[in-house]
Amino acid sequence: MSLAQSLLAAVRQHQSLGQQILEIVEQESQTLAAGHSALPGPLAERKRALLPLIDQSLRQLRLHREAWVRLTPEDRGREPQVSVALRATQDLLMKVIVRDRENEQHLLRAGNVPPQHLAKVQAVARPHYVADLYRRNVAAPAQP
């Protein structure tokens, strides 16, 4: 198997994992849009189960990338499908990031941020501190 073929295989595996994460994040978004104020546990468990696989996939991509960048630009240019696959993977991951941020903002607005994500003092004294802070800043934008 050539370097380009092995890199493409690694990218496609990473895309598959990214697609699974995107599906989970979109399910979370649908759950929140349906009026639920918290995310179901099974979705979080599925996401958590994918993390080690994504970590392993990233390690493989790094190894392939190191070999790929050592090639001459002419050699890399002979394999345009690699750059196409890499761009598609980046686009997919950006969709995941954007959707996940939207979900986080929805949870912040609802005041449903897990306590481990709040500052320790605020979690004990005022558990909805982050949601209140978010509401104040969104409701009253800073004046120039």
PLY file of the C-alpha trace (Angstrom):
ply
format ascii 1.0
element vertex 144
property float x
property float y
property float z
element edge 143
property int vertex1
property int vertex2
end_header
0.00 0.00 0.00
1.38 3.39 -0.97
1.72 6.27 1.44
-1.17 8.10 -0.25
-3.41 5.03 0.02
-2.62 4.50 3.69
-3.17 8.20 4.41
-6.50 8.09 2.59
-7.53 5.04 4.61
-6.64 6.85 7.85
-8.52 9.99 6.74
-11.59 7.95 5.80
-11.53 6.20 9.17
-11.32 9.59 10.88
-14.18 10.89 8.71
-16.29 7.93 9.79
-15.69 8.77 13.44
-16.39 12.44 12.75
-19.66 11.50 11.05
-20.68 9.47 14.10
-19.92 12.42 16.38
-21.88 14.74 14.07
-24.89 12.43 14.25
-24.73 12.45 18.06
-24.37 16.24 18.21
-27.30 16.68 15.82
-29.42 14.34 17.97
-28.47 16.46 20.97
-29.53 19.56 19.04
-32.89 18.01 18.17
-33.41 17.03 21.80
-32.70 20.58 22.95
-34.88 22.08 20.20
-37.75 19.84 21.30
-37.78 21.69 24.61
-35.74 19.32 26.75
-33.53 21.19 29.14
-30.91 18.46 29.51
-29.18 15.99 27.27
-30.00 12.29 27.52
-27.33 10.14 29.14
-27.06 7.63 26.28
-25.92 10.35 23.87
-23.21 11.47 26.25
-22.13 7.85 26.74
-21.92 7.27 22.99
-19.86 10.42 22.62
-17.58 9.40 25.49
-17.11 5.94 23.96
-15.90 7.50 20.70
-13.24 9.66 22.36
-10.55 6.94 22.65
-11.20 5.92 19.04
-10.83 9.51 17.87
-7.65 9.86 19.89
-6.20 6.75 18.27
-7.29 7.95 14.84
-5.59 11.31 15.38
-2.34 9.58 16.34
-2.49 7.59 13.10
-3.19 10.73 11.07
-0.21 12.50 12.66
2.12 9.64 11.73
0.87 9.64 8.15
1.03 13.42 7.95
4.67 13.46 9.04
5.54 11.09 6.20
3.30 13.01 3.79
4.95 16.40 4.40
8.39 14.87 3.81
7.35 14.15 0.22
8.17 16.68 -2.45
5.35 19.00 -3.58
5.42 17.23 -6.96
4.85 13.83 -5.32
2.02 15.21 -3.20
0.54 16.86 -6.29
0.23 13.47 -7.97
-2.30 12.45 -5.33
-4.99 15.20 -5.41
-7.55 12.93 -3.71
-5.57 13.23 -0.47
-6.03 16.99 -0.26
-9.71 16.63 -1.23
-10.24 14.07 1.56
-8.41 16.26 4.07
-10.56 19.29 3.18
-13.72 17.20 3.47
-12.59 16.03 6.91
-11.92 19.60 8.01
-15.37 20.66 6.80
-16.99 17.80 8.68
-15.14 18.64 11.89
-16.13 22.31 11.59
-19.78 21.25 11.34
-19.35 19.22 14.53
-17.71 22.13 16.35
-20.34 24.66 15.28
-23.27 22.40 16.20
-21.69 21.46 19.53
-21.16 25.14 20.38
-24.78 25.86 19.55
-25.81 23.06 21.91
-23.55 24.43 24.65
-25.07 27.90 24.24
-28.55 26.42 24.52
-27.57 24.65 27.73
-26.01 27.84 29.10
-29.17 29.83 28.37
-31.24 27.17 30.10
-28.91 27.15 33.11
-28.14 23.47 32.65
-24.38 23.41 32.72
-22.92 20.42 34.56
-21.39 21.47 37.91
-17.95 20.15 36.91
-17.87 22.81 34.16
-18.44 25.67 36.56
-15.83 27.36 38.68
-15.64 25.65 42.08
-16.73 28.66 44.16
-19.57 29.52 41.82
-20.77 25.90 41.67
-21.30 25.90 45.42
-22.46 29.48 45.94
-24.45 30.13 42.75
-24.99 27.10 40.48
-26.63 29.19 37.72
-23.90 31.83 37.71
-22.78 31.11 34.13
-26.34 31.10 32.77
-27.13 34.38 34.56
-23.91 35.95 33.29
-24.74 34.80 29.76
-28.27 36.22 29.98
-27.03 39.59 31.24
-24.48 39.92 28.45
-26.86 38.80 25.71
-29.76 40.90 26.98
-27.71 44.04 27.49
-24.85 44.24 24.96
-21.98 46.51 25.84
-22.40 50.14 24.82
-19.54 51.73 22.83
0 1
1 2
2 3
3 4
4 5
5 6
6 7
7 8
8 9
9 10
10 11
11 12
12 13
13 14
14 15
15 16
16 17
17 18
18 19
19 20
20 21
21 22
22 23
23 24
24 25
25 26
26 27
27 28
28 29
29 30
30 31
31 32
32 33
33 34
34 35
35 36
36 37
37 38
38 39
39 40
40 41
41 42
42 43
43 44
44 45
45 46
46 47
47 48
48 49
49 50
50 51
51 52
52 53
53 54
54 55
55 56
56 57
57 58
58 59
59 60
60 61
61 62
62 63
63 64
64 65
65 66
66 67
67 68
68 69
69 70
70 71
71 72
72 73
73 74
74 75
75 76
76 77
77 78
78 79
79 80
80 81
81 82
82 83
83 84
84 85
85 86
86 87
87 88
88 89
89 90
90 91
91 92
92 93
93 94
94 95
95 96
96 97
97 98
98 99
99 100
100 101
101 102
102 103
103 104
104 105
105 106
106 107
107 108
108 109
109 110
110 111
111 112
112 113
113 114
114 115
115 116
116 117
117 118
118 119
119 120
120 121
121 122
122 123
123 124
124 125
125 126
126 127
127 128
128 129
129 130
130 131
131 132
132 133
133 134
134 135
135 136
136 137
137 138
138 139
139 140
140 141
141 142
142 143
